[in-house]
Amino acid sequence: MRKIILFLVICVGLPFLLLKCMGTAQSKESITVSNAFANPTMGDLKVGAVFFDIQNKGTIPDAVVAVETPIAARAELHEHTHENGVMRMRQVNAVELAPGQLVKFEPGDLHVMLFDLKKPLKLHERFPLILKTRVGLKMTVMVKVEDRD
């Protein structure tokens, strides 16, 4: 009887254990970020936005779940939506990244909002943006301030 129970534990438990290990195998190379930029801010404006492309080159789903930067008191994931002819901006809890998927954070769509900037965003400056994913990756991306309007 013990052999049967041990056999069942191995047959049923081992696949779950392997799936769990595979699920945490996402590496920093699996998620790539490119083209990160922010527009310069005007005057004493204390808010800004960051845009970039992010791709999941891995084999498991992931998501951006948090953002932060030392240049602002708060950073949030946001999206624009169109409701009855009115464009609205709202915070989102996560941006899903399916395996192989490229997601564009761009003006009028997904973006990162920066609140209570410690200083204005000036043309040609760079600053770090830290992205955190659901599976525990933490990536620092350098954002260039460019005039892309």
Summary of the structure (lengths in Angstrom):
residues: 149
radius of gyration: 20.2
end to end distance: 72.7
largest distance: 77.5
contacts: 410
relative contact order: 0.25
helix: 15%
strand: 49%
